Amino acid sequence: MIRISEAEAVVMEVLWEAHPLAAEDVIARVAGRNDWAEATVKTLLNRLLNKGAISAVKERRRYLYAPRVQRDAWVLEESSSLLERLFDGRVAPLVAHFSQHRKLGRDDVAELRRLLEELDDDQP
């Protein structure tokens, strides 16, 4: 899987939301999230292009960029990598960690209960 940095992920999020986009469109959409210079966004687009994470198609005098990596695949790879590095590939210690540090709100606990019930219902 292609490694995408935190800064590159901001650009990818813009492209996952809408594509294809010209560089100036990406710059305008990123401006609402970060205070980056135009050159910074163009550098990130070039990095992503060189990694193969995005594609570029020339249209008249500009390039239109689109993601080549699907967001779901990237999220799966990133979350799996985090679990492996920090929790030996196990989800329960991750949840316990957030619970111990009071990072789970009432809504989070309700959602976890619902997910666990669904998992129990799917078991033979």
Kinemage of the C-alpha trace (Angstrom):
@kinemage 1
@onewidth
@group {chain A} dominant
@subgroup {mainchain}
@vectorlist {calphas} color= white
{ca met a 1} P 0.000 0.000 0.000
{ca ile a 2} L 1.117 3.537 -0.695
{ca arg a 3} L 2.238 5.468 2.391
{ca ile a 4} L 0.400 8.797 2.627
{ca ser a 5} L 1.649 11.406 5.084
{ca glu a 6} L -0.664 13.431 7.305
{ca ala a 7} L -0.300 16.505 5.064
{ca glu a 8} L -0.854 14.450 1.919
{ca ala a 9} L -3.979 12.971 3.524
{ca val a 10} L -5.516 16.469 3.667
{ca val a 11} L -5.154 16.751 -0.116
{ca met a 12} L -6.435 13.203 -0.582
{ca glu a 13} L -9.541 13.992 1.500
{ca val a 14} L -10.302 16.883 -0.851
{ca leu a 15} L -9.916 14.614 -3.880
{ca trp a 16} L -11.975 11.827 -2.298
{ca glu a 17} L -14.791 14.320 -1.724
{ca ala a 18} L -14.811 15.530 -5.351
{ca his a 19} L -12.789 14.703 -8.424
{ca pro a 20} L -11.346 15.356 -10.854
{ca leu a 21} L -10.109 18.750 -9.684
{ca ala a 22} L -7.597 21.217 -11.050
{ca ala a 23} L -4.763 22.329 -8.771
{ca glu a 24} L -6.435 25.695 -8.159
{ca asp a 25} L -9.626 23.918 -7.043
{ca val a 26} L -7.652 21.722 -4.638
{ca ile a 27} L -5.860 24.812 -3.308
{ca ala a 28} L -9.176 26.612 -2.740
{ca arg a 29} L -10.690 23.645 -0.894
{ca val a 30} L -7.579 23.070 1.237
{ca ala a 31} L -7.510 26.760 2.176
{ca gly a 32} L -10.621 26.210 4.286
{ca arg a 33} L -8.777 23.568 6.337
{ca asn a 34} L -5.200 24.829 6.491
{ca asp a 35} L -3.213 27.978 6.047
{ca trp a 36} L -0.929 26.512 3.384
{ca ala a 37} L 0.675 28.424 0.550
{ca glu a 38} L -0.206 27.507 -3.026
{ca ala a 39} L 3.283 26.061 -3.520
{ca thr a 40} L 2.784 23.705 -0.559
{ca val a 41} L -0.397 22.229 -2.036
{ca lys a 42} L 1.254 21.849 -5.451
{ca thr a 43} L 4.206 20.086 -3.823
{ca leu a 44} L 1.819 17.697 -2.060
{ca leu a 45} L -0.001 17.028 -5.351
{ca asn a 46} L 3.331 16.228 -7.015
{ca arg a 47} L 4.347 13.897 -4.184
{ca leu a 48} L 1.040 12.047 -4.400
{ca leu a 49} L 1.372 11.854 -8.170
{ca asn a 50} L 4.897 10.429 -7.894
{ca lys a 51} L 3.710 7.848 -5.355
{ca gly a 52} L 0.879 6.780 -7.648
{ca ala a 53} L -1.803 7.785 -5.132
{ca ile a 54} L -3.409 10.173 -7.619
{ca ser a 55} L -3.601 10.518 -11.382
{ca ala a 56} L -3.353 13.616 -13.537
{ca val a 57} L -4.966 14.140 -16.919
{ca lys a 58} L -4.088 17.168 -19.006
{ca glu a 59} L -7.060 19.258 -20.051
{ca arg a 60} L -6.086 22.219 -22.208
{ca arg a 61} L -3.555 24.164 -20.128
{ca arg a 62} L -4.090 22.475 -16.792
{ca tyr a 63} L -4.086 19.087 -15.125
{ca leu a 64} L -7.065 17.480 -13.455
{ca tyr a 65} L -6.264 15.315 -10.438
{ca ala a 66} L -8.178 12.285 -9.175
{ca pro a 67} L -7.456 9.679 -6.496
{ca arg a 68} L -6.138 6.277 -7.549
{ca val a 69} L -6.242 4.960 -3.990
{ca gln a 70} L -9.698 4.370 -2.548
{ca arg a 71} L -10.357 5.950 0.833
{ca asp a 72} L -11.696 2.719 2.342
{ca ala a 73} L -8.542 0.821 1.341
{ca trp a 74} L -6.330 3.563 2.803
{ca val a 75} L -8.295 3.702 6.083
{ca leu a 76} L -8.110 -0.081 6.412
{ca glu a 77} L -4.348 -0.075 5.842
{ca glu a 78} L -3.727 2.831 8.236
{ca ser a 79} L -5.924 1.411 11.007
{ca ser a 80} L -4.442 -2.079 10.635
{ca ser a 81} L -0.952 -0.616 10.793
{ca leu a 82} L -1.820 1.350 13.941
{ca leu a 83} L -3.290 -1.730 15.618
{ca glu a 84} L -0.219 -3.820 14.756
{ca arg a 85} L 2.279 -1.200 15.937
{ca leu a 86} L 0.579 -0.225 19.179
{ca phe a 87} L -1.724 -3.060 20.235
{ca asp a 88} L -0.299 -6.254 18.749
{ca gly a 89} L -3.082 -6.286 16.150
{ca arg a 90} L -5.886 -6.445 18.725
{ca val a 91} L -8.875 -4.098 18.925
{ca ala a 92} L -9.860 -4.713 22.573
{ca pro a 93} L -6.662 -3.139 24.015
{ca leu a 94} L -7.247 -0.087 21.808
{ca val a 95} L -10.762 0.368 23.165
{ca ala a 96} L -9.513 -0.270 26.711
{ca his a 97} L -6.836 2.391 26.238
{ca phe a 98} L -9.404 5.004 25.207
{ca ser a 99} L -11.710 3.929 28.004
{ca gln a 100} L -8.971 4.263 30.646
{ca his a 101} L -8.155 7.764 29.427
{ca arg a 102} L -11.799 8.832 29.388
{ca lys a 103} L -11.818 9.358 25.622
{ca leu a 104} L -15.063 7.420 25.086
{ca gly a 105} L -18.219 9.465 25.346
{ca arg a 106} L -21.724 8.208 25.990
{ca asp a 107} L -22.414 8.067 22.238
{ca asp a 108} L -19.212 6.081 21.637
{ca val a 109} L -20.165 3.505 24.263
{ca ala a 110} L -23.672 3.172 22.796
{ca glu a 111} L -22.211 2.702 19.317
{ca leu a 112} L -19.766 0.059 20.577
{ca arg a 113} L -22.597 -1.812 22.287
{ca arg a 114} L -24.634 -1.726 19.077
{ca leu a 115} L -21.683 -3.017 17.053
{ca leu a 116} L -21.026 -5.824 19.539
{ca glu a 117} L -24.676 -6.851 19.433
{ca glu a 118} L -24.525 -6.970 15.626
{ca leu a 119} L -21.412 -9.124 15.824
{ca asp a 120} L -23.135 -11.467 18.287
{ca asp a 121} L -26.170 -11.697 15.976
{ca asp a 122} L -23.893 -12.673 13.057
{ca gln a 123} L -22.262 -15.524 15.008
{ca pro a 124} L -23.628 -19.010 14.244
